[in-house]
Amino acid sequence: MQGIIIFITATDKKEARKIADSLLEKRLVACCNLIKDIESCFWWQDKKQKAKECLIMVKTRKALLNKVIKQVTLTHSYDCPEIIAVPIAGGYKPYMDWIKKETS
């Protein structure tokens, strides 16, 4: 099983919780961590921007990435939400087994 962590930013904790709940309900992810009050600096529509956001760290299987992306884009308020996946190079086997068990 190839595990991944997906980073998703949301406007605030309320939206992040809505996104996390929708992913968990569909069993697309095993776990979501919500980290509020991050400051993001970025380019958007040719302007340098800053925003307070909430970061969602999602643990799931690589095979579910496209389904996660689809669900997030249905739930998210942004036109172009950040959805970035990185592979998990390794980890505690019981935890990795848990991710596999809890996702469908």
C-alpha positions as CSV (number, residue, x, y, z in Angstrom):
1,M,0.0,0.0,0.0
2,Q,1.4,3.4,-1.0
3,G,0.4,5.9,1.6
4,I,0.2,9.6,0.9
5,I,-0.3,12.9,2.8
6,I,-2.4,15.5,1.1
7,F,-2.2,19.2,2.0
8,I,-5.4,21.2,1.5
9,T,-5.8,24.8,2.5
10,A,-9.3,26.2,3.4
11,T,-10.6,29.7,4.2
12,D,-11.1,28.9,7.9
13,K,-11.6,26.1,10.4
14,K,-15.3,25.8,9.6
15,E,-14.7,25.1,5.9
16,A,-11.8,22.8,6.8
17,R,-14.0,20.8,9.1
18,K,-16.7,20.5,6.4
19,I,-14.1,19.2,3.9
20,A,-12.6,16.8,6.4
21,D,-16.1,15.5,7.4
22,S,-17.0,14.9,3.8
23,L,-13.8,12.9,3.2
24,L,-14.2,10.9,6.4
25,E,-17.8,10.1,5.7
26,K,-16.9,8.6,2.3
27,R,-14.0,6.8,3.9
28,L,-11.6,8.3,1.4
29,V,-9.2,9.2,4.2
30,A,-8.1,7.6,7.5
31,C,-7.3,10.9,9.3
32,C,-7.5,14.7,8.9
33,N,-5.5,17.1,11.0
34,L,-6.8,20.7,11.0
35,I,-4.2,23.4,11.7
36,K,-5.8,26.8,12.0
37,D,-4.4,30.2,11.6
38,I,-1.7,29.6,9.1
39,E,-0.6,32.6,7.1
40,S,-0.4,31.9,3.3
41,C,1.5,34.2,0.9
42,F,0.9,33.6,-2.8
43,W,0.3,34.9,-6.2
44,W,-3.3,35.0,-7.4
45,Q,-4.6,36.7,-10.6
46,D,-1.2,38.5,-11.1
47,K,-1.3,40.0,-7.5
48,K,0.7,39.1,-4.5
49,Q,-1.7,38.0,-1.8
50,K,-1.8,37.1,1.9
51,A,-4.5,35.2,3.7
52,K,-5.2,33.5,7.0
53,E,-6.2,29.9,6.3
54,C,-6.7,26.5,7.9
55,L,-4.4,23.7,6.7
56,I,-5.9,20.2,6.4
57,M,-3.3,17.3,6.5
58,V,-4.9,14.2,5.1
59,K,-3.6,10.6,5.4
60,T,-4.8,8.2,2.8
61,R,-3.8,5.8,0.1
62,K,-2.4,6.9,-3.3
63,A,-5.1,4.9,-5.1
64,L,-7.7,7.2,-3.6
65,L,-6.1,10.5,-4.7
66,N,-8.4,11.2,-7.6
67,K,-11.5,10.5,-5.5
68,V,-10.2,12.9,-2.8
69,I,-9.6,15.6,-5.3
70,K,-13.1,15.2,-6.8
71,Q,-14.7,15.3,-3.3
72,V,-12.6,18.4,-2.2
73,T,-13.5,20.3,-5.3
74,L,-17.2,19.6,-4.8
75,T,-17.0,20.9,-1.2
76,H,-14.4,23.7,-1.4
77,S,-15.2,27.4,-1.9
78,Y,-12.0,28.2,-3.8
79,D,-11.9,28.3,-7.6
80,C,-8.5,26.6,-7.5
81,P,-8.0,24.9,-4.1
82,E,-4.6,23.7,-3.1
83,I,-4.6,19.9,-3.1
84,I,-1.1,18.6,-3.1
85,A,-0.1,15.0,-2.4
86,V,3.2,13.8,-1.2
87,P,4.2,10.1,-0.8
88,I,4.9,8.7,2.6
89,A,8.4,7.2,2.3
90,G,7.9,5.0,5.4
91,G,6.2,4.8,8.7
92,Y,5.2,2.8,11.7
93,K,3.7,-0.4,10.2
94,P,0.7,-0.6,12.5
95,Y,-0.2,3.0,11.6
96,M,0.3,2.4,7.9
97,D,-1.9,-0.8,8.2
98,W,-4.5,1.4,10.0
99,I,-4.6,3.8,7.1
100,K,-5.2,0.9,4.7
101,K,-7.9,-0.6,6.9
102,E,-9.8,2.6,7.4
103,T,-10.0,3.7,3.8
104,S,-12.1,2.1,1.1
